[in-house]
Structure formats: C-alpha cells, structure tokens
Amino acid sequence: MQTASESLVGGFADAVHDAQSVFRSLMDALARPGTLGTVTEVIQPPPPLGIAAGAILLTLCDHDTSIWLTPALLRSALPAWIGFHTVAPLAAEKNEAKFAFVDAGAMLPPLSHFALGSQEYPDRSATLVIELPSLEAGPKLQLTGPGIRETATIAPKGLPETFLRQWTDNRALFPRGVDVVLTSGRQFLALPRTTKITQMEA
C-alpha cells in the first residue's frame, strides 16, 4: 500500500544543480539523436517509473506543463510525487498533455493521439518519454537526419511493431509532430521529429 511519505522523497538532492545537469545532457541528446545519455544524479521516483524518466520529469515539468500518464503510472504513487516535486497538472486526455510518460511494458498509444502542434506553433506538440526494457539489446535501427553525421545506430528493445510506421507518419508532419525520448533505467536517448528511422537487416 502506498503511503503519503512516498511522495515526499526520491527527488533531486540538489534540485537546481541536478536539474541543470540533466537538462544539459538531454539537450545534448536532442542535438545528437541516438546518442546514449546517462543520469548520474541520485533520484528515486516511485515505481514503475524509471530513474532517467523521473529525472527528465523533474527537469522539464512544472505548473505550466501538463502530464499524461499510462494507467499503471496513474495508479502508483507517481501522481502525488509529481504534485509535491513539480506541481505539474495531470491531463485527462492525451492531446492536452505537453509531456507523456509510458512505463515499460505498457501499451503505447498511437503517436497521432498526442498534441502535434500547428504550422504556426509547432512547439505546442507533446514529448513522449517511453520506458523500455533495454536501449541496447533490441533490433538494430538506423538513424539519419539533422545532428547525425552520416548515420547512427540504436537497438532499443520493446518498441511496438507499429512504431516505425507511426514514426514515418509523424516525421512527415514536420514542423508538426511529437518528439520521443526512450529511457531504460538510468539511460536515455532522444528521437526528435526530424530524425529518420529505418530497420536494419538482421
């Protein structure tokens, strides 16, 4: 059974310094898609949210950024933790959220169900933070696009079979479309909407 005290602990030891450090690492990952980043800060978000996902949440979310959570996250101690550490509101509908967090093993909703921004305001789109079992033990995917010198290779494990098709559709919406951050434990990598992803032959 969850206790009220769980929402009070597990945040950054030094909120300002730690958030700045994670922000720099995340911006570097977004600038260089496919590059693995690691959260070294001490943090313990309520399960089933992972450490990297929790660090990103604490870094990017505040009272102006609504968050959508998968059912398992919604039933956990996470909503109270979010309320205490960030005061960020929870969104009932996917298309109302600035950020969405998906726990490992949860069904990933269609990317098109989230806020995609507009031609005039593409920054009003959502960022999805998706937890996976591993970022290095799955099928190899090739990345090309801005921020990548020639090509980059990633191997996330646990993405749904429909992800590549959905990502191709999402990329075609540019400048609209969602951005994605994949996490696993302390590791993360970023997939901006400009990144082209193709399946590599086994």
C-alpha positions as CSV (number, residue, x, y, z in Angstrom):
1,M,0.0,0.0,0.0
2,Q,1.3,3.4,-0.9
3,T,1.9,5.9,1.9
4,A,1.8,9.7,1.8
5,S,5.5,9.9,2.6
6,E,6.5,8.2,-0.7
7,S,5.5,11.4,-2.5
8,L,7.9,13.5,-0.4
9,V,11.1,11.6,-1.1
10,G,13.1,10.5,-4.1
11,G,13.6,13.9,-5.7
12,F,16.9,15.6,-6.6
13,A,19.3,16.0,-3.7
14,D,20.2,19.5,-5.2
15,A,17.2,20.5,-7.2
16,V,18.7,23.4,-9.1
17,H,22.1,21.9,-9.8
18,D,20.8,18.4,-10.7
19,A,18.1,19.7,-12.9
20,Q,20.6,21.9,-14.8
21,S,22.9,18.9,-15.3
22,V,20.1,16.7,-16.6
23,F,18.9,19.5,-18.9
24,R,22.3,19.8,-20.4
25,S,22.5,16.1,-21.0
26,L,19.1,16.0,-22.5
27,M,19.7,18.9,-24.8
28,D,22.9,17.2,-26.0
29,A,20.9,14.0,-26.7
30,L,18.3,16.0,-28.7
31,A,21.1,17.7,-30.7
32,R,22.7,14.4,-31.4
33,P,19.9,11.9,-31.9
34,G,20.7,8.3,-31.0
35,T,23.4,9.2,-28.5
36,L,23.1,7.4,-25.2
37,G,22.9,9.6,-22.2
38,T,23.1,8.5,-18.5
39,V,21.5,10.1,-15.5
40,T,24.2,10.1,-12.7
41,E,22.1,12.1,-10.2
42,V,20.7,10.5,-7.1
43,I,17.0,10.1,-7.6
44,Q,14.3,7.5,-6.8
45,P,11.0,8.0,-8.5
46,P,8.1,5.8,-7.5
47,P,8.0,2.6,-9.4
48,P,7.2,1.7,-12.1
49,L,8.8,4.9,-13.4
50,G,12.5,4.6,-14.2
51,I,15.3,6.8,-12.9
52,A,16.0,8.5,-16.3
53,A,12.3,9.1,-16.9
54,G,11.9,10.5,-13.4
55,A,14.9,12.8,-13.8
56,I,13.5,14.1,-17.1
57,L,10.1,14.7,-15.5
58,L,11.6,16.7,-12.6
59,T,13.8,18.7,-15.0
60,L,11.2,19.6,-17.6
61,C,7.8,19.6,-15.9
62,D,6.3,22.4,-13.8
63,H,2.9,24.1,-13.1
64,D,2.7,25.1,-16.8
65,T,3.3,21.7,-18.3
66,S,0.5,19.1,-18.2
67,I,1.4,15.5,-18.0
68,W,-0.4,12.4,-19.3
69,L,0.4,9.0,-17.6
70,T,-0.3,5.4,-18.5
71,P,-2.8,3.6,-16.3
72,A,-0.1,1.8,-14.2
73,L,1.7,5.1,-13.5
74,L,-1.6,6.7,-12.7
75,R,-2.4,4.0,-10.1
76,S,1.1,4.3,-8.5
77,A,2.5,6.9,-6.0
78,L,3.7,8.9,-9.0
79,P,0.8,11.4,-9.2
80,A,1.4,12.5,-5.6
81,W,5.2,12.6,-6.3
82,I,4.6,14.8,-9.3
83,G,2.3,17.1,-7.3
84,F,4.9,17.5,-4.5
85,H,8.0,17.9,-6.5
86,T,6.8,19.8,-9.6
87,V,3.1,20.9,-9.1
88,A,2.6,19.9,-12.8
89,P,-1.1,19.2,-13.6
90,L,-2.2,15.8,-14.9
91,A,-4.0,15.8,-18.3
92,A,-7.0,13.5,-18.7
93,E,-6.7,13.5,-22.5
94,K,-3.6,12.7,-24.4
95,N,-3.9,15.6,-26.8
96,E,-4.0,18.0,-23.8
97,A,-0.6,17.0,-22.5
98,K,2.8,18.6,-23.0
99,F,4.6,15.5,-21.8
100,A,3.5,11.9,-21.7
101,F,5.2,9.1,-19.7
102,V,4.8,5.4,-20.7
103,D,6.1,2.7,-18.3
104,A,7.9,-0.4,-19.6
105,G,5.6,-3.0,-21.0
106,A,2.6,-0.6,-21.2
107,M,0.7,-0.3,-24.5
108,L,2.0,2.7,-26.4
109,P,-0.9,4.8,-27.7
110,P,-0.8,5.9,-31.3
111,L,1.6,8.9,-31.7
112,S,-1.1,10.8,-33.5
113,H,-3.3,10.8,-30.4
114,F,-1.0,13.3,-28.7
115,A,-0.6,17.0,-29.3
116,L,1.1,17.5,-32.7
117,G,1.4,21.3,-32.6
118,S,0.4,23.5,-35.5
119,Q,2.2,25.0,-38.5
120,E,2.3,28.4,-36.7
121,Y,3.1,26.9,-33.3
122,P,4.9,23.6,-33.7
123,D,6.4,23.9,-30.2
124,R,2.9,23.2,-28.8
125,S,3.4,19.5,-29.5
126,A,4.0,16.8,-27.0
127,T,7.1,15.0,-25.9
128,L,6.7,11.3,-25.1
129,V,9.1,9.7,-22.6
130,I,8.9,5.9,-23.2
131,E,10.5,3.4,-20.8
132,L,11.8,0.2,-22.4
133,P,13.5,-3.0,-21.0
134,S,16.8,-2.0,-22.7
135,L,18.2,0.5,-25.1
136,E,21.0,-1.8,-26.4
137,A,19.5,-5.3,-26.7
138,G,16.9,-5.0,-29.4
139,P,16.7,-4.9,-33.2
140,K,19.1,-2.5,-34.8
141,L,17.7,0.7,-36.2
142,Q,19.5,3.2,-38.4
143,L,19.1,6.9,-37.8
144,T,19.7,9.8,-40.2
145,G,18.9,13.4,-40.2
146,P,19.9,16.7,-38.5
147,G,22.5,16.3,-35.8
148,I,23.7,13.0,-37.1
149,R,27.0,12.6,-39.0
150,E,26.0,10.2,-41.8
151,T,24.2,7.6,-39.8
152,A,23.7,6.4,-36.2
153,T,22.6,3.0,-34.9
154,I,20.4,2.3,-31.9
155,A,19.0,-1.0,-30.7
156,P,16.0,-0.3,-28.3
157,K,14.2,-3.4,-27.1
158,G,10.5,-3.4,-26.6
159,L,9.2,-0.9,-29.1
160,P,5.8,-2.0,-30.7
161,E,5.9,-3.3,-34.2
162,T,3.9,-0.4,-35.4
163,F,6.4,2.2,-34.1
164,L,8.4,2.6,-37.3
165,R,5.3,3.2,-39.5
166,Q,3.9,5.6,-37.0
167,W,7.2,7.4,-36.7
168,T,7.4,7.8,-40.5
169,D,3.9,9.3,-40.5
170,N,4.9,11.6,-37.6
171,R,8.1,12.8,-39.4
172,A,6.0,13.6,-42.5
173,L,4.1,16.2,-40.4
174,F,7.2,18.4,-39.9
175,P,7.3,21.0,-38.5
176,R,4.4,19.5,-36.5
177,G,4.8,16.1,-34.8
178,V,5.8,14.7,-31.4
179,D,9.3,14.2,-30.1
180,V,10.3,11.0,-28.3
181,V,12.8,10.2,-25.5
182,L,13.5,6.5,-24.9
183,T,14.6,5.5,-21.4
184,S,15.8,2.4,-19.7
185,G,16.9,2.6,-16.1
186,R,19.5,5.4,-16.0
187,Q,20.0,5.5,-19.7
188,F,18.1,7.6,-22.3
189,L,18.3,8.6,-26.0
190,A,16.3,11.2,-27.9
191,L,14.4,11.0,-31.2
192,P,13.5,14.4,-32.4
193,R,10.7,14.5,-35.0
194,T,13.3,15.4,-37.7
195,T,15.0,12.0,-37.3
196,K,14.5,9.3,-40.0
197,I,14.4,5.8,-38.6
198,T,14.8,2.7,-40.8
199,Q,15.0,-1.0,-39.9
200,M,18.4,-2.6,-40.5
201,E,18.7,-6.1,-41.9
202,A,19.5,-8.8,-39.4
